[in-house]
Amino acid sequence: MKIGYARVSTGLQNLDLQEDSLNKFGCEKIFTDHMSGTKSNRPELDTAIDFVRSGDTLVVW
């Protein structure tokens, strides 16, 4: 299974391009975060990593 992860920094940005690309690549589940790149804590990235199982691929846009 392909698992996707996308992030945007500001409220002015949106995830549409990233989510479209991840869907076209075949990601069956996509996790997203809305937070600054200066933050080291990314809750949805942590959730995605916990979700991935042996044989899965984590795809980051």
Backbone as numpy.savetxt, mean C-alpha at the origin, in Angstrom:
# Nx Ny Nz CAx CAy CAz Cx Cy Cz
-0.55 -14.75 -3.83 -1.40 -13.58 -3.83 -0.51 -12.34 -3.83
-0.89 -11.34 -4.58 -0.19 -10.06 -4.58 -0.92 -9.10 -3.65
-0.18 -8.53 -2.73 -0.70 -7.58 -1.76 -0.09 -6.22 -2.08
-0.90 -5.18 -2.21 -0.40 -3.86 -2.56 -0.35 -2.91 -1.38
0.58 -1.96 -1.47 0.67 -0.89 -0.47 0.93 0.42 -1.19
0.19 1.46 -0.79 0.36 2.79 -1.36 0.27 3.82 -0.24
0.94 4.97 -0.46 0.92 6.03 0.55 0.95 7.39 -0.14
0.20 8.31 0.42 0.29 9.72 0.01 0.61 10.54 1.25
1.23 11.71 1.01 1.71 12.53 2.12 0.70 13.53 2.63
-0.05 14.14 1.74 -0.90 15.25 2.15 -2.35 15.00 1.76
-3.22 15.79 2.35 -4.64 15.71 2.02 -4.94 16.16 0.61
-4.01 16.88 -0.01 -4.22 17.34 -1.38 -3.92 16.25 -2.40
-3.21 15.23 -1.99 -2.88 14.12 -2.88 -3.95 13.05 -2.75
-4.07 12.23 -3.81 -5.00 11.10 -3.70 -4.32 9.83 -4.18
-4.93 8.74 -3.87 -4.35 7.42 -4.13 -4.79 6.80 -5.45
-5.60 7.49 -6.24 -6.20 6.89 -7.43 -5.18 6.27 -8.37
-4.14 6.99 -8.74 -3.13 6.48 -9.68 -2.43 5.25 -9.11
-2.07 5.33 -7.84 -1.39 4.21 -7.21 -2.29 2.98 -7.13
-3.53 3.18 -6.70 -4.45 2.05 -6.58 -4.76 1.45 -7.95
-4.95 2.28 -8.97 -5.18 1.77 -10.32 -4.01 0.92 -10.79
-2.79 1.40 -10.56 -1.59 0.67 -10.98 -1.48 -0.66 -10.24
-1.73 -0.65 -8.94 -1.65 -1.88 -8.16 -2.72 -2.88 -8.59
-3.92 -2.39 -8.89 -4.98 -3.27 -9.40 -4.61 -3.87 -10.75
-4.07 -3.07 -11.64 -3.66 -3.57 -12.96 -2.54 -4.59 -12.85
-1.70 -4.46 -11.83 -0.61 -5.40 -11.60 -1.12 -6.71 -11.01
-2.37 -6.71 -10.57 -2.97 -7.94 -10.07 -3.05 -8.06 -8.56
-2.90 -6.96 -7.86 -3.02 -7.00 -6.40 -4.46 -7.28 -6.00
-4.64 -8.27 -5.15 -5.98 -8.65 -4.71 -6.41 -7.89 -3.47
-5.45 -7.39 -2.72 -5.74 -6.61 -1.50 -4.76 -5.44 -1.48
-5.25 -4.25 -1.15 -4.41 -3.06 -1.14 -4.59 -2.33 0.20
-3.46 -2.01 0.82 -3.43 -1.25 2.06 -2.91 0.15 1.75
-3.47 1.16 2.42 -3.06 2.54 2.13 -2.86 3.34 3.41
-1.93 4.28 3.35 -1.70 5.23 4.44 -1.76 6.64 3.88
-2.24 7.57 4.68 -2.24 9.01 4.39 -1.40 9.67 5.46
-0.10 9.81 5.21 0.76 10.44 6.21 2.08 10.87 5.59
2.73 11.76 6.24 3.99 12.32 5.79 5.07 11.24 5.69
5.95 11.41 4.72 7.08 10.50 4.56 8.08 10.61 5.70
7.99 11.67 6.50 8.91 11.83 7.62 8.50 10.96 8.81
7.29 10.43 8.78 6.82 9.57 9.87 7.34 8.15 9.66
7.90 7.57 10.69 8.40 6.20 10.57 7.31 5.17 10.87
6.25 5.58 11.57 5.15 4.68 11.90 4.11 4.73 10.79
3.95 3.64 10.09 2.94 3.54 9.02 2.04 2.35 9.33
0.92 2.59 9.99 0.08 1.50 10.49 -0.39 0.53 9.41
-0.79 1.04 8.26 -1.30 0.15 7.23 -0.18 -0.66 6.57
1.03 -0.13 6.52 2.16 -0.92 6.04 2.42 -2.07 7.01
2.36 -1.79 8.30 2.51 -2.85 9.30 1.42 -3.90 9.14
0.19 -3.48 8.90 -0.92 -4.41 8.70 -0.69 -5.25 7.45
-0.21 -4.62 6.37 0.07 -5.35 5.14 1.14 -6.41 5.37
2.19 -6.05 6.08 3.27 -7.00 6.36 2.75 -8.16 7.20
1.89 -7.88 8.16 1.29 -8.94 8.97 0.36 -9.83 8.14
-0.27 -9.26 7.12 -1.24 -9.98 6.27 -0.54 -10.94 5.30
0.65 -10.58 4.85 1.37 -11.37 3.84 1.76 -12.73 4.43
1.54 -13.76 3.60 1.89 -15.13 3.98 2.97 -15.65 3.05
3.56 -16.75 3.41 4.58 -17.40 2.59 4.06 -17.61 1.17
4.83 -17.18 0.18 4.41 -17.31 -1.21 3.73 -16.06 -1.76
3.29 -15.15 -0.90 2.68 -13.89 -1.33 3.77 -12.92 -1.75
3.36 -11.89 -2.48 4.26 -10.83 -2.89 3.70 -9.50 -2.42
4.51 -8.71 -1.72 4.11 -7.37 -1.30 4.61 -6.39 -2.36
3.67 -5.67 -2.97 3.98 -4.74 -4.05 3.80 -3.32 -3.51
4.87 -2.52 -3.60 4.82 -1.14 -3.12 4.95 -0.22 -4.32
4.00 0.70 -4.50 4.03 1.62 -5.63 4.94 2.75 -5.34
